[in-house]
């Protein structure tokens, strides 16, 4: 199974880039993993939140074409502990999912169309994180899930 992390905007902070790259290189031992960055829309003129969400939504839907299963990272999504998240990954593999994607939306969230096409939602916390930080958190949790599934000693109860 291939896993993609689809993000709106670029990772600017060097320490976040470094952390994401560390986990991406570790993930190569378990399955193909890619991080796809959708260009962020420039805040031009009076672009209202709804319009920005709609435009970002079009880009997200294009980026998720060909994905068998997509989870939106959303504050109203289902929360998992690390073992439950690993079980979710296993369920996708058992269900013959060839391409799984996790999507981080823009600053105003997802458009209604994206929610309609991809109803699966995951919340990593009830707290709010920056869009850049959640990339690192998500990548680490995917790695942690892979090590749990392999019975490796990275995760401790």
N, C-alpha and C positions, 0 to 999 in steps of 0.2 A: 504494500500500500504506500502510495506517495502522500505526503502531507505538505500543504502550503499554508503559510501565514500571509494573508492579504491585508495590507495596511494602507490607510489613506495618509499621504504625506511621506516625507523622508525622515530618517533618524538623524538628528543633528548632533546630539550629545556624543562625544567620542567614547565615553565610558559605557554608554548604552550600546553603541555599535560594537564595541569590543566584547561585551557580555553576550550579545546576540550571536556574534561570530563564533565565540567559544562553544556555545551550545549547539549551533548549527554544525560545527565540525564534529562534535561528539555524536550528534544524531545520525551522521552518515553510517555509523556502525549498525544502525537499527532499520532505517528505511530512508528513501530519498526525501529530503526536506528542502523546501525553497521559501524564501521570503520575497513576496511580490509587493513592490511599492507603487501605489496608484498616485499619480501627481496630485498634490493638493491644489485646490482652486484658489486663485488669488482673490483676496477680498477687494473686489473692484467696485467702486461706487456704492450703490445702494442694493447690492445683492443681499436679499433677505435670506434668513435661515432656511425657509422652506425651499427656495430656489436652489440654494447651495446643496441641501440634502438630496434634492431631485437629481442634480447634475452628478454629484458624487455617487448616487445610487445607480445611475446609468453605467458609470465606470466600474462599480463593484459588480454589477450583473454581467458585464462583459468579462471581467476578470474571473468570475466563478463559472463561466461556461465550461463544460467538460468535467466539472467536479461532481462526483457521485453524491457526496454528502457535505453540507455546509453548516457550520455553526457560527452564529453572529455573537461576538463578545458584547454583551449588553447587561447593564446594571439590573435589569429585571429578569435576567436569565436564571436558570437553575444553577445552584451552587453545588460543588462537589468537593470532597476531600481528595487527597492525592491518590489514594487507592481506588476510590470510586471513579476518578478521572481515568486512571489506568484501565479500569474495567470498561469504561466507555470506549477507549481506544481499541481494546480487545473486541468489543462488540462490533465495531465498525469493520475490523479485519475479518471477523467470523461471518459478517454479513456480506462479504465479497465486495466491499467498498474499495475501489481501485485508487480513487483520488479524494482525499478528505481535505477540507479547507476550514480554517478559522479566520474570521474577518474582523478587523478592527476598523470601525467607521471613523468618520470625521468628527470635528468638534461639536456638531449638533446632533449626532446620532445617525440613524439610518432612515431612509425614505420609506414611506408606506409600501411602495412597490417591492423594495428589498425584503421587508418583513413578510410580504405576501408570498414571495418566491422561496424564501429561506426561513421557515418558521423556527428552526432549531436555535435556541439561545443558551448561552453559558455566561455566568457571572463568576469572575475570579474572586470577588469580594463585594461586600455592600459599600465599601469605601470607593471613592473616586481616585483613579490614578491618571497620570498624564498618558496621552496616547503613545508616547515614546516608551515610558516605563512598562506599560502593559505588554509591549513587544518582548521585552526581556523576561517578564514574568511568565508569559504564555510559552515562550520557547523553552524556558527552564522546566515548566510543568510538563510539557510534551516529553522532554528528555527524562524527567523523573518518572513519568508514566512508563516509558520504554524500559527503564531499569527495573521498575517494579515487575513488569511482565516477564522479564528475563530472570528474575530472582536475584538480581545483583544488589550489592550492599550500599548503594547510594542513599536510599530512603531508609529512615529509622522511625520506628513507631514509638 
